[in-house]
Amino acid sequence: MNHKPTLIKLYHLLVNADGNANEKELITGRQMTQAEGINEFELDHILDALKKRNSSVIYSECVEELKKLDHEKQVLCIAWLSLIANADGFMDKTEWHFIYKIYHKELGLSLDEVMKKQKELISLKERSSSMLAVL
């Protein structure tokens, strides 16, 4: 199963979880889409459609879709969410509850696995940023 549409839905739910889409979170979200090979047109199209839908329905869809993904993709999705939520230097309580509910209660993932993957993504993000600075 393709994890990209699920990742976009999760991103949408996360950046809107606290009612405040922070600029640094949006930038990190764009870096995520580049790293995951999601084209901007697809991202914008899906995000526009999601704005018109009920968040609890989207959440239920995400959980169902995540459960169909292999373990590594589940960990990857949660690690991206954590990275985005921390992009502004602070994970809002609402964001934390959202991420915790998915990784712990819905999927039963290990926090250690998620944090390890998050560290890998941070290093990928830093390499991408430094390559863009050179260009």
N, C-alpha and C positions, 0 to 999 in steps of 0.2 A: 504494500500500500504506500502511496505517495504521502509523505509527511508535510509537504509544503503548504497545502491549503489549511491543514490543521494548525500549523505554526502561525500562519497569518491570522487565523481566528483567535488563537491564544494571545497573540500580540495585541490585537484589537481589544480583547477583554482586559488585558493587563494595563494598557496605557489609559484606559477609561475607568479602571477600578476605583481610583481615588478621585475621579472627577476632574483631574488635572493632567493633561498630556504635556509633560515636561519636554523641553527642547532637547536635552541630552538623551532622554529616553527615545525620542523620535530619531535622533541621529544614530544611536546604537541599533535601533530597529532597522534602519536603512543599511547599516553595516551587516546585520544579520541576513537581510535579504540578498545582499551581494554575495556573502559567504555561502549561502545555501542555494545560489543560482536561481533566485526568484526574480523575474524581470519586473521592472517598475510598473509597466502597464497592467500586468496581472495583479500585482499588489494593490494598486490604486483601484482597480475594478472591483476586487473582492472587498476591500475596505469600504468603498462607497455602498456596496450592497449590504454590508453588515450594519451600517449605521441605521438602516431601516428595520432591523430585526430586534427581537427581544433577547436581551443578554442571557437570561436563564436558558432559553432554547439553544442559543449558540454554545453555552457552557456544556449542556447535556450532549450536544453533538460532538464537541471536542473530547469529552471523556470517552464517549463511545469509540471515536476514531483513534484516540491514543491507545486504548486497550487492544486495538487491532494491529498496532505497530509493534515491531520487535523491540526488545528491551533497550538496545542501544539508541534507537530513535526516540524512545520515550525519555531517556536520560538527556539526550541532546536537546529536545524541546524544552524540558524543565530548566536545563542549564542556561539556555538562551533567555528564558523568562527572568531568571535570577540576575543575569548580567544586565538586562535592560532595566529591571527594577532598581538596580544599584547604580545605574549610569549617572545619576545626579548626586551620588555620594550618600544617599539615604533611601532605604526601602521603607516606604509608607506601610503602616500597619495593615491597611486594606490589601495592598499588594502582597504582603507577606502571607496573610491569611489565604488569599487566592492561590498562591503558589504552593503553600503547605497543604492545603486541602487536596490539590491535584496530586502532588508527588507522594504524599504520605497516605492520605485516606483513600484516594481513588485508585492509585497505581501501586502503592506499597513499595516505592523505591527507597533506596538507601540515600541518606543525606550525603554520606561520604562519596558515593558515586557521582552524585550531582555536582558536588563541589570540585571533584577531580576534573570532570568534564568542563566545568565553568572555568577553571584555571587554564585548560587547553584553549578554550575559546578566547580568553583574555589575551593569551600570547598570540593567537591568530589575529585578533583585532589590532594589537599593537604592531605586528608586522605589516598588516594592511595599511595602517595609518602612516607608518614610517615610509612605506613604498609610495604612497600618494604624495607625501611631503617632498620626496625626491623628484617626482614628476612635476 
